[in-house]
Amino acid sequence: MTGKTRYRRIVAKLGTNLLTSGGEQLDLARIRSLIDQVARLHERGSEVIVVTSGAVAAGRARLGVARAGRGIPFRQVLASIGQSQLMQAYDSLLAERGIVTAQALLTRRDLADRLGYLNARNTLLALLHYKVVPVVNENDAVAVEELAESRIGENDTLAALTANLVDADLLVLLMTREGLFTADPQRDPAAVLVPRVDKIDARIEAFAAGGEDQGTGGMVTKLAAARLATAAGTDVVMASGLEPDVLLRLAAGEPVGSLFPAVGDRIESRKRWILSGLSIRGSLVVDEGAARALRERNTSLLPAGVCEVCGSFGRGEAVQILAPDEQRIACGITNYASDEMLVIRGTKSAQIAAVLGHDYGAEAVHRDNLVLV
């Protein structure tokens, strides 16, 4: 293996099963192996951000309690305890190589707010500028049941959002499985690895049944993360963290695991924020003609193409745009509030002022404020 690196900025998500080797506590030898790879990439000039799972498992081992669920508050206790265990491991291992690390705890609320999104982006980019290795996790300690909407949900999504935040070249989702298989390989001996996925369609989604035991994210969430990251211009690989030097090999462009090549060009920060979906306040269901125009000609969405309005949102808030089969095809910033959209749906643009008594433009969502997914 050469020291050449194809990807400069890499987000590496480390799954719970990988960090615990399927057991009840952190596998420090496994973590050392992974962090050694991060350090070697760093020394070669790559920028690496680690998105880590494992806090709850680490806290559980520290308290010596069984895995039986005791509700969200207890899970928060475990996460609070486990976070320090994880960070102590990462910090000490990287310090041995003279590398500084920093912890970044995020919630959905941080990223749904436009200013919060930009603040998180600027902080991570500044850390990379100073040659620091950021370690990112969701702030489970404040993601209480009453504030469930503030949770991102699991770390595959968080990893994709982080890749989105920093314009990563590569997102690596490391687990104990070798990648995406045609079926669950633990149940179906005929299952085979899918080495490359150029489009995530219904056939690929059907492969995603089953998941790993300890973490909250199975293959379905990994596919969702891959869809988000590739749309923003980032290559994604699902691979086994048990493979020797897997991060180094992937950074060099070696085919390991399942590759999901980027399907979109790099997009500017505002559109990445829209694409993240964290700020979505409602939905617009469009007819076939409008869906086709959006997909094939990248047009604006006109009120005439809107069939249904779902949810409550204000003018200037983000909505998702759904095809007639309710498949999400785009996200965008709406020119009209939900009550106004209910009135003008199906209406020609020239009639908006007459119907509403005012207008904010001919478009329900202007193409400059719209991102295809």
Protein Blocks (a to p, Z undefined) as FASTA:
>chain_A
ZZbdfbfbdcddddfklmnnopabdcfklmmmmmmmmmmmmmnopacddddehklmmmmm
mnopafbdgbjklmmmmmmmmmmmmmmmmmmmmmmnopacddddddfklmmpmklmmmmm
mmmmmmmmnopacdddddfklmcfklmmmpgoiaklmmmmmmmmnopabdcdddfbfbdc
fbdfklmmkbccdfbdfbdcfklmmmmgccdfklmbdfklmmmmmmmmmmnopacddddf
kbghklmmmmnopaehjadddfbdcddfklmmmmnommpgbdcdddfklmmmmmmnopac
dfklpmbdgdjddehiacddddfkopafbdcddfbdfklmmmmgoiafklmmmmnopaeb
jbfbdfklcccZZ
